[in-house]
Amino acid sequence: MSLTTAYLEKVLWAIVGAQLIDNIRSTPVQSSVVLIGLDGRIVSAGPSEEVAVPEGVPTTHASGMTLLPGLIDAHVHLVYDKTLYTISSAEAYKARLLARNPERELVRAGHHAQMALAAGVTTVRDCGADSFSVLALRDAINAGDFVGPRILASGRPITTTAGHIYSGWGVDSAQEVRKAVRFLAGERVDFIKMMVSGGTTTPGTNITREQYTLEEVRAAIQEAHRLGLQLAVHAISTDSIRLAAEAGVDTIEHCSWIGSDARTTVTDATAVDWMVKNGVRVDHAIVPRPYLFPEEGGAPPTAEEEWWLRMLKVRWPFLKLMRERGVPVFLGTDAAFGLWPGTALWPGSQEMARALEIMVQWAGFSPMEAIAMATLETARALRLDGEIGTIEPGKRADLILVARDPLKDIGTLREVEMVFRDGRLVARRGQVVLPGSPMDGGSKP
């Protein structure tokens, strides 16, 4: 059997001529060949002069375009829309809880998941809902019954009675924490989410203080790790960040450094020491908001938006310092989906693309650094780096193809031409490609 015949038997198609950002090389390959296998994995990837396309293999010619790993959003809430951000009173929060409907949440989550996929996000980590609907969606996608991104889901978060995202399930002692972790593991969650501080979308909680003790957080870690699960914790106040770092959680979400006065941002080098010592990773889960894109939003920032921007301008330089000290940092969006309430802004799911723009245009990271934070670094944090996050032989063919060079214009990631998940074309120009549809072409681009 010739080498060409052997290749032909396992290669589904080739993508030829694109600039390749593979997260292996420090600089992009200017003209590449990527061979996609029948098993949905990369067969070969590299410069055009080094990788031959087997005779007869269908080929997509992508000269002038850029191919990179599928984006990974480390922090989303698939069942929520953006009205979540407008809740400003305990009464409004209670009304939202009373309006819950698991069946509708499942439909909404499926719609939002496909919006994310069409925008180039091939993997999401869902960080909490009021029900277990997202787990059902995850299972349907894994079974091939629904087109969507890969989902890691936490189900209902662990929180105190009347705590952040409280929905009738209060967990208020170390013993209750252990039982809660066991219950969630029994529901087959992918990781545990715990609210270690109050939150801005739950009126009445204290955003300046921790809501769990060191003993309680350690109980969650011990039980989660015993059951083979990671512990991700919401921590926006400085004391809650310090506590989570000292306890040794797997990931700290947001890491906002809100001081004892909510108007202040207070960073803590001791907390960073604990992060380095305990191998804690930080998810800079930032909600892209219209005021960060003044050329689009039009309206002047509100007092709350000005507060967030002042805080972010302290957080971003410290985030760079944390990385220099050895803290792995990755990127999520804390996304809820749909239009911004009261506006016609952002009908699609461009949260991750916009988060990358923010990291480049506001926070001062290079485009390559920002892309790595939304691909390779996230894959490492979620323990998926053996499968995704880079483009190399053996990895899953989770890929996105964009028309221009994101290293020159990071905004090009808003307009993804093609999305591949496990080697299959799943979206083209913002539209999900269903199996057997005219756009599917037998799963070939």
ZIGITA-V574376 format. One record per helix or strand of 2 or more residues. SS is the DSSP state (H for helix, E for strand). FROM is the first residue (numbers start at 0). LEN is the number of residues. If there is no record, write none. Layout:
ss->SS from->FROM len->LEN
ss->SS from->FROM len->LEN
This chain:
ss->H from->2 len->8
ss->E from->10 len->6
ss->E from->18 len->3
ss->E from->31 len->6
ss->E from->40 len->7
ss->E from->57 len->4
ss->E from->65 len->4
ss->E from->70 len->11
ss->H from->81 len->5
ss->H from->89 len->9
ss->H from->101 len->17
ss->E from->120 len->6
ss->H from->132 len->10
ss->E from->149 len->4
ss->H from->173 len->13
ss->E from->191 len->4
ss->H from->213 len->13
ss->E from->230 len->7
ss->H from->237 len->10
ss->E from->250 len->8
ss->H from->268 len->10
ss->E from->280 len->3
ss->H from->289 len->3
ss->H from->293 len->4
ss->H from->302 len->23
ss->E from->328 len->2
ss->E from->334 len->3
ss->H from->350 len->11
ss->H from->366 len->7
ss->H from->375 len->6
ss->E from->398 len->4
ss->H from->409 len->5
ss->E from->415 len->6
ss->E from->423 len->5
ss->E from->430 len->2
